[in-house]
C-alpha cells in the first residue's frame, strides 16, 4: 500500500506479529509481540514512529508507547482507528463535506407519513 500511495521511501519496514485475529483480545500476548518487534525496529534505526496495521489492535497503542518508553525506545505509536476518527472529527469541525464533483447527492425520495 505504501507503493500504491507513492510513499514507499517513508515506510521502512512492515513486520508481522503472528497473533491470530481471534487472539487480538489477549492484550498481554499482543502487547508482548508488538513491543518485541517495535523495539527491534527502533534499535536498528528502522523506525521513528510505529503505525499499527490492524484496526483490531484498537486500544493497545497507549500501552505499547508506554512500554517502549519504559524500555528506552521512546517513539510515537499510532492507532489507525483513532487516527481515522480524529481526522473525520476535524473534517466535521471544519465543515468539510464530500466533493459534489465526485459524490453527487442522492436522488430525492418520497417521504411517507
N, C-alpha and C positions, 0 to 999 in steps of 0.2 A: 504494500500500500504506500510505503514511503516513495518508491519509484513512481507509482501511479500519480501521486500528488506533487511530484517534482522536488522532493526534499531528501533524496537518499543520503546526501552528504551530512545531513543533520541527525540521521538515525544511525548510531554507531553499532548497535547490537540489538538483536531480538533473541531472548532466551526463554525456553520453556521451563516451567517449574514442576512439571509432571504431577499435577494434582488433578484427579478426575473431577469432572463437573459436579458429581454428586457428593464430593468431599470438600467443596469450596466452603461449606459451613463449618468445617473443622478449622477454627481460627489458628490454633497452635501449629497444625501441620502447614497450613497455607503461609502463615507468617514466617515460620522457620525456613521454608523453601524460598520464599521471596527474599528474606534477609540474606540468605546464603548467596543467591545469585546477584542480588543488588550490591552486596559488599564486594564480591569478586569483580564486578564491573567497575565500581568506583576505585578500588585498589589498583586495578590495571589501567586506570586513566581512560576508560572507555565510556564513562557516563558522568555527567554533572547534573543530571536530573533523571529520575525514574518515572516512567509513564506506565501504569498498569495496563495490561492489554485485554482485560475482560471485565465486562460490566458485572459479572458475578462476584467480583472481588470488592464490591461496594462495602465501604466501612472499614477497610483494612489499611488504607493509606496513612492515616494519622499514626496508627500503632507502628507501622513499618518505618515511617520517618523518625519517630521517637527511638525506635530500636537502633536504627542506623546511626543516629546522633550519639546514642549511648555507647555504641561500639566504635565511634571515631570516623564514621563515613557520613558526615552531615551533608546530605543533598535533599532537594525538594522531591516529594513523591506526589505525583498527580493521579487522582482517581478520575478516569474518563467520564464516569456518570455524573459526578459532582461538577466537573468542568463543563460538560454539555448543559447541565441545568443552569449553571451560573451564566453561561453565555446566553441562553434563552431568556433568563430573567433580565439581563442587561438589554437585550433587544426590546423586550416589552417596556422597560423603563424609558428607553429612548424613543418609543413609539414607532419602531421599525416593524413593518409587516412584510409579507411576501411580495415580490415583484409581480405586478399585474401584466407585465410583458411575458412572463413565464407561466405564472399560475393565474389563470383567468377566474373571475368569480363564478361560483356555481350558478346554474340557471335558477330562476325564481320558481318556487314551489307553492302550490296552493296549500294554505293552512286551513285545516278542517276545524270546525268549532268543537 
